[in-house]
């Protein structure tokens, strides 16, 4: 199991999978790629990060032995090395990986926007997203923070956030659809809902809640102003399962809708002449217009519901005899309550429900009606919403209205705003009244009411009311009509006592609250008839719930509802909201006011009081939504998805993995720059982090690669880079190791981009970049040169100064830096303005990774980095768990890759016996014969983001390709190498029966194998493929001329097509592998590689030139360690232990005093001869690991050799060792010096950084301080390059008073020998002290020169012998500086240790493990498949002239008598395909032209040349 | 205006070195005239004199063999 899908984890996974292990790759994000995928370019080659990582992403994604588990995290790991059980949690993705084709349709409709974390929050993305275009797995995912509180609070779970987002976008229909999904009565709820959603709205904590109800009403108004669309009746799927619903109120109708939509026939019985229940008969018209109710009821009826009005059910049982399988009682609570007080039965006393119903049915306009007559002065008794409805209705009938209730004003159950509205309309409200009696006239008509003031009241346990009255407070209200409005209950008379349906004391139906099943089978009850009076939204919820229950009952399922997804409710704290305001993500904004009718217009009739939003104000109100849940489940994506790939009900899961070893590569997080408030990040818009800047530079980033100031979108003219933000400070005692180089790169790219923009926007070419830094840590291969290039060639200004504060110019949002630069003769502080400031943020380990480390029981340091030891750098403190990448120490890409491979080697050593037991072999379809087919060429032209498409006309090239002979298909793709396009090529090849494929994109060196594999999967021979390099050799080098570059891309494509036409399928040769390794060099690197490979079961030969093993370890006397972390093992002990292991290992053979004479063969099949003492030994082996090390440079710089007092660091170390307690057994020859000066960067170090010298100097200086604390030490340096944790040594050295003086190469220190010429006397060092600007002479007892490591003197010879290349400093050159750091371009040969570049022991060990991992990749294969592009002899043309035999540099061709040559003469040339290198020398020289190099035949090449030149005239 | 002579040059480059170097030139964004076209060779050893002759015959102004 590999944890972390960044580059280290990917490399570890690939190495292990290729070696025959099954790998689970645990990635917490939705795609692998890690931080590298976010980067623009990589230093020092300026390769595009995405272009380099993309083929690896695809390889990981397609590897049959790697299972990528995205959205996953490790919970715990039990068991022991070799047999672990890991429990992982997998977050739901909500999109099925297998079904998603990444078409983007869902993104187009998603209304929710959220800050894009991949783009470092520079822009927003949708809730449904793909991390980046090339993401693997290539599929979308949905972000959910949880349930928005509005939805959680709503009984019907209305997706308020969803429809609000859609309203913001002006998508009324979609918004309406979202509401209707959970609520059949949007127009009704938009008016009368009690909107609990608003009460809990997070926005309320900031200013005011969103006016959700008004927005809902707005949507229905928008929809209902258009003609009603015809409803398609639902399809009846279960005709036998008929359901009767009693009551056509909101609950019964909701259930009816759900049931019929699921295919169940429904009949609704309604006693009244109209449907809608209380909505229609209880709620006054001024709150809810009849037409809205009728429309929404009709929408349900039209689905095919059989609605029987005026149909009172008197007998429940009769419904079952009529054939109904289930009955739902949803009769509501229509019976008002008449309190048993004196006078309750007088004429003029009426009940609320009756009153409202009679008004609603228009009975008071009908003289003939049976409605009880009303007087002119009406008293309403009750303080609830219904009482208010009665009062306000009576006002509208032109009456004088009073309202009295038991509760105090503050405790009245009615909404405050309603009470206020009633008062505004003239209702006299008397709270806190006890209803004593209704006073009657002589003829028993109401004449008034006697009341008393209430001081308090309470209910006892059995519901009895106890009222404390104010003595003597009796008073009267004169009225002629009294309306009781003190509660309602269901009318349940139709249920016979013996029906088996239980009734509660409160006159509601007894039900199981989970299932809403009544006590009689097949009978269900819901709505007010079970709950008592409730709000409409609760009836709707109840209706949904009972419908589901009824369906489960009818389908014979368990009645209890299944558990749903368990998402948390998103509660935003006030603090979080304030932070969002501070970051500028949201701003204070009150509710958009909702217009209402004026009072005089209200009481004149029953017109709606609320007027509703117009479009503009609705969208403005909707825009206030905070989108708390992120995804709102508005289902727009579900409707848009053509593949039904989206499943919002997905739930998280847990999985147990049985695994043998674990590699932890969880990576780092960048320092949270807002914590360093002095830099203004988060406050000043034009201060960005380096990772944000990477995204801006990236062609696929949010600004398409154009650097723009966030405040005003203008190209910056002056950019400042501030180094060491979150590194090398009080809170971080380490150096983040990469920031110096990436800042140099970002500065270079800024200048490059500006130059490129000059083409389209003249005047934008000049940009000034200034880097503020402490030391430049350009310590690795090619870094020093790169850094110099930034300074010298690009004019980046480097200023040695740590900026303490960034200020903003409020006028233009420029940033003001105050600094002094004594090193540049600028001792007086100055202030400069910059357009942008980039903070070079350092690396940290995130809390979640630290938690993981603790959970797994591995040791972490105080910063959360994984603790490892010097000698076993990839081993965590727990057996079987290995570590790679920055989790161990800050580091860059090549080292992370090395460690990925190295950790794989450790895992492989542990699990070697299980190799191949679970692995799957890639299967290809049988190869199609194309011999008799006409040529059909498909051409795919790549934009490579803007890498090609930004510099030439890609679609035009594709169009042009269509005109070329035999081309039957041509198209352009954004990223041809992305997983989806590769799959598309396979599809197209099959569909169009292509038999040759051409890709015009980047370089075949990196991408050809990927596409060859693709056409192989399409059933074609992989050699029927040709590439045109229109990026590296066209768009990138002709970026200034659009037309010329386009024409050249056409030409290159034409050439590729011409060659493709002549391509032949080539067979692949299988060769068995010799499972043994040859390691050249017996130092730390060689020995560690050998031990690992032998540990994996492969025999190893070590060839060492010296008579003993150990290499440079023999020169080491102690290790660099800080006071806090001493290293107790000495180098000698470590070396002895290594040699003992080598000696004891049965699979390792050591050849000491031995030298490699000759090697021939190829990957898997090498044969070498070795001179050992006087004998010559021959070894057969499958791989070679070069670990020949390096030596300390000895030159004459700084008068080395002229005085005994001038030593190199290595010599000084040996000298100090003699003085150490125990020393090396010898008496010190002279006392320790008092004054020591060290000079860094000697000789070749002026060209390349030898990486270890600074640390070695500190190590030796600290050792001297330990042995002689009073010694004065001065280190003259260009920079102190103690990267990573080595920074701690630097800090300690400064604490101990070691002095550091900076110099530049043009003002190097001068060494002055003692004038007496006595070699034992002190010397003096003269140097310009840059801060004082004064030349000083440093009296020195001993001068120590930090001479660099240079390659072993034998390197050149060995390079020639093995045909491997070296770099310009003489070190061996890797195949790719970033992603193949231990491979050679020659297959089967690998490198480790100082032969590659100077490095520390732990780095050497990690690299040697990486080399053995890469070697094991060859050794673990049963067979390898050789190159098919080799020489082939046509014997019938061969004259046996021996030219080929003589010319071949590899001595491959032979004349054999088994073949007949020209004229059947016995004897012709034979070339063994397995060993032929395919160089073609023989073919070029053969006078008879009997030899052809397959895939570069004469015909193919000549066609290509002709194609190049033939169209010259046409293109001009 | 007199047209500047823009020689058409065909470069035969070794896959291992010169071709890779040309790729690197691209990575480093080193500009050079578009009239230089590169043909990848498995090795400069494969550059048959015929190729050079054919190139010149077809109108190339110069041939570069790099490896």
Interface residues (C-beta under 8 A of the other chain):
Chain A: X45 X46 X47 X48 X752 X1003 X1004 X1005 X1029 X1031 X1032 X1033 X1034 X1036 X1037 X1038 X1039 X1040 X1041 X1044 X1045 X1047 X1048 X1051 X1052 X1055 X1365 X1385 X1429 X1447 X1449 X1477 X1478 X1479 X1480 X1481 X1483 X1484 X1493 X1496 X1498 X1501 X1502 X1504 X1505 X1506 X1508 X1509 X1510 X1512
Chain B: X8 X10 X15 X16 X17 X19 X20 X22 X23 X24 X25 X26 X27 X28 X29 X30 X31 X32 X34 X37 X38 X39 X40 X41 X42 X43 X45 X46 X47 X48 X49 X50 X51 X54 X55 X58 X59 X60
